[in-house]
Amino acid sequence: MKHKHAKTKVEKEPALKGTLASVLFLGFFLIFTWVSVYFLFLNRL
């Protein structure tokens, strides 16, 4: 049972790296979008 758990943990590492990259990409995209809209709002005042 312990061996199976360790094997599963090792197999999930690349998936976690991919998930982290996806989350970071989405986070930067959302921040960029909000900042762009904010500056657009400031320019129209």
N, CA, C and O atoms as a CHARMM CRD file, in Angstrom:
* protein
*
  180
    1    1 MET  N      0.83500  -1.20000   0.00000 PROA 1      0.00000
    2    1 MET  CA     0.00000   0.00000   0.00000 PROA 1      0.00000
    3    1 MET  C      0.87100   1.25200   0.00000 PROA 1      0.00000
    4    1 MET  O      0.60700   2.19900  -0.74000 PROA 1      0.00000
    5    2 LYS  N      1.90000   1.25100   0.82700 PROA 2      0.00000
    6    2 LYS  CA     2.78800   2.41500   0.86900 PROA 2      0.00000
    7    2 LYS  C      3.49900   2.60100  -0.47000 PROA 2      0.00000
    8    2 LYS  O      3.67700   3.72400  -0.94200 PROA 2      0.00000
    9    3 HSD  N      3.90600   1.47300  -1.07900 PROA 3      0.00000
   10    3 HSD  CA     4.61300   1.55500  -2.35800 PROA 3      0.00000
   11    3 HSD  C      3.70400   2.17800  -3.43000 PROA 3      0.00000
   12    3 HSD  O      4.15500   2.99100  -4.23600 PROA 3      0.00000
   13    4 LYS  N      2.43600   1.79500  -3.43100 PROA 4      0.00000
   14    4 LYS  CA     1.49500   2.33100  -4.41000 PROA 4      0.00000
   15    4 LYS  C      1.31600   3.83800  -4.21200 PROA 4      0.00000
   16    4 LYS  O      1.25100   4.59300  -5.18200 PROA 4      0.00000
   17    5 HSD  N      1.23800   4.26200  -2.97400 PROA 5      0.00000
   18    5 HSD  CA     1.07200   5.69100  -2.67600 PROA 5      0.00000
   19    5 HSD  C      2.28200   6.48600  -3.17200 PROA 5      0.00000
   20    5 HSD  O      2.13100   7.55700  -3.76000 PROA 5      0.00000
   21    6 ALA  N      3.47100   5.96000  -2.93300 PROA 6      0.00000
   22    6 ALA  CA     4.69200   6.64700  -3.36200 PROA 6      0.00000
   23    6 ALA  C      4.73100   6.73300  -4.89200 PROA 6      0.00000
   24    6 ALA  O      5.11000   7.76100  -5.45200 PROA 6      0.00000
   25    7 LYS  N      4.33800   5.64700  -5.55800 PROA 7      0.00000
   26    7 LYS  CA     4.33900   5.64100  -7.01800 PROA 7      0.00000
   27    7 LYS  C      3.35700   6.68300  -7.56200 PROA 7      0.00000
   28    7 LYS  O      3.66500   7.38800  -8.52300 PROA 7      0.00000
   29    8 THR  N      2.19500   6.77600  -6.95400 PROA 8      0.00000
   30    8 THR  CA     1.20000   7.75300  -7.38900 PROA 8      0.00000
   31    8 THR  C      1.73800   9.16600  -7.20400 PROA 8      0.00000
   32    8 THR  O      1.53400  10.02600  -8.06100 PROA 8      0.00000
   33    9 LYS  N      2.42100   9.40900  -6.09400 PROA 9      0.00000
   34    9 LYS  CA     2.97700  10.73500  -5.81700 PROA 9      0.00000
   35    9 LYS  C      3.99800  11.11800  -6.88700 PROA 9      0.00000
   36    9 LYS  O      4.01600  12.25900  -7.34800 PROA 9      0.00000
   37   10 VAL  N      4.83800  10.18000  -7.27800 PROA 10     0.00000
   38   10 VAL  CA     5.86000  10.45600  -8.29100 PROA 10     0.00000
   39   10 VAL  C      5.20100  10.73800  -9.64200 PROA 10     0.00000
   40   10 VAL  O      5.63900  11.62700 -10.37100 PROA 10     0.00000
   41   11 GLU  N      4.15200   9.98800  -9.97700 PROA 11     0.00000
   42   11 GLU  CA     3.48500  10.18100 -11.26600 PROA 11     0.00000
   43   11 GLU  C      2.76800  11.52700 -11.34600 PROA 11     0.00000
   44   11 GLU  O      2.61500  12.07800 -12.43600 PROA 11     0.00000
   45   12 LYS  N      2.32900  12.06200 -10.20800 PROA 12     0.00000
   46   12 LYS  CA     1.57100  13.31100 -10.23800 PROA 12     0.00000
   47   12 LYS  C      2.46200  14.54500 -10.35600 PROA 12     0.00000
   48   12 LYS  O      1.95500  15.62000 -10.67900 PROA 12     0.00000
   49   13 GLU  N      3.75100  14.43800 -10.11100 PROA 13     0.00000
   50   13 GLU  CA     4.60900  15.62800 -10.12400 PROA 13     0.00000
   51   13 GLU  C      4.59000  16.38900 -11.45200 PROA 13     0.00000
   52   13 GLU  O      4.41300  17.60700 -11.43200 PROA 13     0.00000
   53   14 PRO  N      4.76300  15.73300 -12.60600 PROA 14     0.00000
   54   14 PRO  CA     4.71000  16.49000 -13.86900 PROA 14     0.00000
   55   14 PRO  C      3.34700  17.15600 -14.07200 PROA 14     0.00000
   56   14 PRO  O      3.27900  18.27500 -14.58100 PROA 14     0.00000
   57   15 ALA  N      2.27400  16.48900 -13.68300 PROA 15     0.00000
   58   15 ALA  CA     0.93500  17.06400 -13.82000 PROA 15     0.00000
   59   15 ALA  C      0.81800  18.30400 -12.94200 PROA 15     0.00000
   60   15 ALA  O      0.20700  19.29500 -13.34200 PROA 15     0.00000
   61   16 LEU  N      1.40300  18.25400 -11.74400 PROA 16     0.00000
   62   16 LEU  CA     1.35200  19.41300 -10.85500 PROA 16     0.00000
   63   16 LEU  C      2.12800  20.57800 -11.45200 PROA 16     0.00000
   64   16 LEU  O      1.71100  21.73000 -11.33100 PROA 16     0.00000
   65   17 LYS  N      3.25700  20.28700 -12.09700 PROA 17     0.00000
   66   17 LYS  CA     4.02300  21.36400 -12.73500 PROA 17     0.00000
   67   17 LYS  C      3.20800  21.98600 -13.85800 PROA 17     0.00000
   68   17 LYS  O      3.21500  23.20500 -14.02700 PROA 17     0.00000
   69   18 GLY  N      2.50800  21.16300 -14.62300 PROA 18     0.00000
   70   18 GLY  CA     1.66200  21.67300 -15.69300 PROA 18     0.00000
   71   18 GLY  C      0.52000  22.50100 -15.13500 PROA 18     0.00000
   72   18 GLY  O      0.15600  23.53500 -15.69600 PROA 18     0.00000
   73   19 THR  N     -0.04400  22.03800 -14.02300 PROA 19     0.00000
   74   19 THR  CA    -1.13100  22.78200 -13.38400 PROA 19     0.00000
   75   19 THR  C     -0.62400  24.12000 -12.88400 PROA 19     0.00000
   76   19 THR  O     -1.28800  25.14200 -13.05500 PROA 19     0.00000
   77   20 LEU  N      0.55400  24.12000 -12.26600 PROA 20     0.00000
   78   20 LEU  CA     1.13700  25.36500 -11.75700 PROA 20     0.00000
   79   20 LEU  C      1.36000  26.35100 -12.90100 PROA 20     0.00000
   80   20 LEU  O      1.06600  27.53900 -12.77000 PROA 20     0.00000
   81   21 ALA  N      1.88000  25.85300 -14.01900 PROA 21     0.00000
   82   21 ALA  CA     2.11500  26.72300 -15.17500 PROA 21     0.00000
   83   21 ALA  C      0.78800  27.29300 -15.68800 PROA 21     0.00000
   84   21 ALA  O      0.70700  28.47400 -16.02700 PROA 21     0.00000
   85   22 SER  N     -0.24400  26.45700 -15.74300 PROA 22     0.00000
   86   22 SER  CA    -1.55300  26.91900 -16.21700 PROA 22     0.00000
   87   22 SER  C     -2.12700  27.98100 -15.29000 PROA 22     0.00000
   88   22 SER  O     -2.65900  28.99300 -15.74800 PROA 22     0.00000
   89   23 VAL  N     -2.01800  27.74800 -13.98300 PROA 23     0.00000
   90   23 VAL  CA    -2.55100  28.70600 -13.00800 PROA 23     0.00000
   91   23 VAL  C     -1.79500  30.02900 -13.09400 PROA 23     0.00000
   92   23 VAL  O     -2.40500  31.09700 -13.04400 PROA 23     0.00000
   93   24 LEU  N     -0.46000  29.96300 -13.22300 PROA 24     0.00000
   94   24 LEU  CA     0.32800  31.19100 -13.33000 PROA 24     0.00000
   95   24 LEU  C     -0.04200  31.94700 -14.60400 PROA 24     0.00000
   96   24 LEU  O     -0.18800  33.16900 -14.58600 PROA 24     0.00000
   97   25 PHE  N     -0.19400  31.21600 -15.71200 PROA 25     0.00000
   98   25 PHE  CA    -0.55300  31.85500 -16.97600 PROA 25     0.00000
   99   25 PHE  C     -1.91800  32.53800 -16.86300 PROA 25     0.00000
  100   25 PHE  O     -2.08200  33.68500 -17.28000 PROA 25     0.00000
  101   26 LEU  N     -2.89600  31.82200 -16.29400 PROA 26     0.00000
  102   26 LEU  CA    -4.22900  32.41400 -16.13300 PROA 26     0.00000
  103   26 LEU  C     -4.19100  33.60300 -15.19000 PROA 26     0.00000
  104   26 LEU  O     -4.86900  34.60400 -15.41800 PROA 26     0.00000
  105   27 GLY  N     -3.39500  33.49500 -14.12800 PROA 27     0.00000
  106   27 GLY  CA    -3.27200  34.59500 -13.17000 PROA 27     0.00000
  107   27 GLY  C     -2.69700  35.83700 -13.82600 PROA 27     0.00000
  108   27 GLY  O     -3.22900  36.93500 -13.66300 PROA 27     0.00000
  109   28 PHE  N     -1.60600  35.66500 -14.57300 PROA 28     0.00000
  110   28 PHE  CA    -1.00500  36.81700 -15.25600 PROA 28     0.00000
  111   28 PHE  C     -1.97000  37.39300 -16.29100 PROA 28     0.00000
  112   28 PHE  O     -2.05600  38.61100 -16.45500 PROA 28     0.00000
  113   29 PHE  N     -2.69200  36.52200 -16.98600 PROA 29     0.00000
  114   29 PHE  CA    -3.65300  36.98600 -17.98500 PROA 29     0.00000
  115   29 PHE  C     -4.76000  37.81300 -17.33300 PROA 29     0.00000
  116   29 PHE  O     -5.12800  38.87200 -17.84200 PROA 29     0.00000
  117   30 LEU  N     -5.29200  37.32700 -16.20000 PROA 30     0.00000
  118   30 LEU  CA    -6.35500  38.06300 -15.50300 PROA 30     0.00000
  119   30 LEU  C     -5.84400  39.39500 -14.97900 PROA 30     0.00000
  120   30 LEU  O     -6.52500  40.41400 -15.10100 PROA 30     0.00000
  121   31 ILE  N     -4.64100  39.39700 -14.39100 PROA 31     0.00000
  122   31 ILE  CA    -4.06800  40.64600 -13.87000 PROA 31     0.00000
  123   31 ILE  C     -3.86000  41.63900 -15.01400 PROA 31     0.00000
  124   31 ILE  O     -4.18900  42.81900 -14.88900 PROA 31     0.00000
  125   32 PHE  N     -3.30900  41.14800 -16.13600 PROA 32     0.00000
  126   32 PHE  CA    -3.08600  42.01300 -17.29400 PROA 32     0.00000
  127   32 PHE  C     -4.41000  42.60200 -17.79000 PROA 32     0.00000
  128   32 PHE  O     -4.48200  43.78800 -18.11400 PROA 32     0.00000
  129   33 THR  N     -5.45300  41.77100 -17.84800 PROA 33     0.00000
  130   33 THR  CA    -6.76300  42.23200 -18.30500 PROA 33     0.00000
  131   33 THR  C     -7.32200  43.30300 -17.38100 PROA 33     0.00000
  132   33 THR  O     -7.79000  44.34200 -17.84700 PROA 33     0.00000
  133   34 TRP  N     -7.27700  43.05700 -16.05700 PROA 34     0.00000
  134   34 TRP  CA    -7.81000  44.02900 -15.09700 PROA 34     0.00000
  135   34 TRP  C     -7.03000  45.33900 -15.14600 PROA 34     0.00000
  136   34 TRP  O     -7.62400  46.41600 -15.09800 PROA 34     0.00000
  137   35 VAL  N     -5.69700  45.25500 -15.24200 PROA 35     0.00000
  138   35 VAL  CA    -4.87600  46.47100 -15.30700 PROA 35     0.00000
  139   35 VAL  C     -5.18600  47.24400 -16.58900 PROA 35     0.00000
  140   35 VAL  O     -5.27800  48.47200 -16.57100 PROA 35     0.00000
  141   36 SER  N     -5.34500  46.52400 -17.69700 PROA 36     0.00000
  142   36 SER  CA    -5.67000  47.19000 -18.96200 PROA 36     0.00000
  143   36 SER  C     -7.00600  47.91400 -18.87100 PROA 36     0.00000
  144   36 SER  O     -7.11700  49.06100 -19.30300 PROA 36     0.00000
  145   37 VAL  N     -8.01500  47.26400 -18.31800 PROA 37     0.00000
  146   37 VAL  CA    -9.33200  47.88400 -18.17500 PROA 37     0.00000
  147   37 VAL  C     -9.25300  49.07300 -17.22900 PROA 37     0.00000
  148   37 VAL  O     -9.89700  50.09600 -17.46200 PROA 37     0.00000
  149   38 TYR  N     -8.47000  48.94600 -16.16700 PROA 38     0.00000
  150   38 TYR  CA    -8.32500  50.03800 -15.19600 PROA 38     0.00000
  151   38 TYR  C     -7.70700  51.27700 -15.85000 PROA 38     0.00000
  152   38 TYR  O     -8.18500  52.39500 -15.65700 PROA 38     0.00000
  153   39 PHE  N     -6.62800  51.06100 -16.63300 PROA 39     0.00000
  154   39 PHE  CA    -5.99400  52.20300 -17.29700 PROA 39     0.00000
  155   39 PHE  C     -6.91000  52.79000 -18.37300 PROA 39     0.00000
  156   39 PHE  O     -6.92100  54.00200 -18.58400 PROA 39     0.00000
  157   40 LEU  N     -7.66900  51.94300 -19.04600 PROA 40     0.00000
  158   40 LEU  CA    -8.64000  52.43900 -20.01600 PROA 40     0.00000
  159   40 LEU  C     -9.67000  53.31600 -19.30600 PROA 40     0.00000
  160   40 LEU  O    -10.05300  54.36800 -19.81700 PROA 40     0.00000
  161   41 PHE  N    -10.11400  52.88100 -18.13200 PROA 41     0.00000
  162   41 PHE  CA   -11.06000  53.66500 -17.32600 PROA 41     0.00000
  163   41 PHE  C    -10.44100  55.00300 -16.92200 PROA 41     0.00000
  164   41 PHE  O    -11.10100  56.03900 -17.00500 PROA 41     0.00000
  165   42 LEU  N     -9.17700  54.98700 -16.48600 PROA 42     0.00000
  166   42 LEU  CA    -8.51600  56.23100 -16.08000 PROA 42     0.00000
  167   42 LEU  C     -8.38000  57.19000 -17.26100 PROA 42     0.00000
  168   42 LEU  O     -8.54400  58.40000 -17.10400 PROA 42     0.00000
  169   43 ASN  N     -8.08000  56.65100 -18.43900 PROA 43     0.00000
  170   43 ASN  CA    -7.91100  57.50100 -19.61600 PROA 43     0.00000
  171   43 ASN  C     -9.22100  58.14700 -20.05100 PROA 43     0.00000
  172   43 ASN  O     -9.20700  59.20500 -20.68100 PROA 43     0.00000
  173   44 ARG  N    -10.34400  57.53100 -19.72500 PROA 44     0.00000
  174   44 ARG  CA   -11.63900  58.06700 -20.15900 PROA 44     0.00000
  175   44 ARG  C    -12.24000  59.02100 -19.14300 PROA 44     0.00000
  176   44 ARG  O    -13.30100  59.59000 -19.40200 PROA 44     0.00000
  177   45 LEU  N    -11.60900  59.21500 -18.00600 PROA 45     0.00000
  178   45 LEU  CA   -12.14500  60.14600 -17.00900 PROA 45     0.00000
  179   45 LEU  C    -11.99000  61.58100 -17.48500 PROA 45     0.00000
  180   45 LEU  O    -12.38200  62.51100 -16.78100 PROA 45     0.00000
